[in-house]
């Protein structure tokens, strides 16, 4: 895809999906630095012609990190920010030598001004930036940008070499007042907050506050890193609830580690579009839990940069949350819509069975019957191009309606680190390729 200047758009992903392989359900396998002279503090080193392709940056753009955003309804998200710099850590899947940042105001009620933005690699302490790697982020050549309410923008290319399975720090200065702030509530990753423009400050000491959310971001792309990307559309289990904070132990993180062991032509960007509390059919019950999956599917899956496959792991919250869904056919109809829309865009659709949750406070035999019926359809219908049988991976062989104790985070719904590792280990990576190998 040619390099492009950013234009306001509500469909922000620009690289078209790859053609999907022929359909056929398959069960999951058994669980078995570019350097420059260091600048002085408070300055950003000049960035050579950002529209030029770095020597190793060949091929199309592909997403390497993403998050799914939610409607601001309370707290800091509703009030927004004034005269604030937000420093946020993005853990990428595949690396490259040229990147671009995607900034969002999709749920804003007024134009969002980003007066300055930088990217850099981590320094000595969490939140520090290595000053030799600080790069300004521009939009159509300008250091600042105004993003209309409801829109999302992609930055100019930035020459910055990032490694596979590594961190990038992005700092955004918003003079504000921003009004309601588009965000991802539970980042499971610490960010930092400062007053004034601290985008070039190398030390985290300039950031006296912390945040546990992602703000005004929805993605980072790299060029020529992989043939395609895989989107993981899910709820809190995909988002990482129950995993160790700041340790990158969500199940898509573990899966990315396995993916990087493959030859480069078989690698893909890993894009986490999980939102805690999210549902297929209804908007969630609590702030920050996102629009229903059918409503957010275009933005969070179909138009992700370079995406060729979407993995759908949703449904437990439709069953267990208030206004519970007791008709499995309605959930099945939602899956069928997602599959059809993915196929219409040339994408492969992979479904995941809903894990056991007996012991969670809202479990009942009636809700268990819905889960069982939905899982049977996912496994047996052949509607998905492939199936990841997470129910089989997570359930206790002695009490199959419960999660194995060693996989349980303690609440009987969300796995812990060991459970997420087992889920990732059970995935047949070839099933995630848009063109089956």
Beta strands, then each sheet from edge to edge (+ up, - down):
strand 1: 61-66
strand 2: 82-91
strand 3: 96-104
strand 4: 112-114
strand 5: 116-120
strand 6: 135-136
strand 7: 145-147
strand 8: 152-154
strand 9: 158-162
strand 10: 167-176
strand 11: 183-184
strand 12: 191-195
strand 13: 209-211
strand 14: 214-215
strand 15: 217-223
strand 16: 228-234
strand 17: 268-274
strand 18: 307-313
strand 19: 348-352
strand 20: 386-388
sheet 1: 1+ 15- 3+ 8-
sheet 2: 1+ 15- 3+ 9-
sheet 3: 6+ 5- 10+ 2- 12+ 13-
sheet 4: 4+ 7-
sheet 5: 11+ 14-
sheet 6: 17+ 16+ 18+ 19+ 20+
end
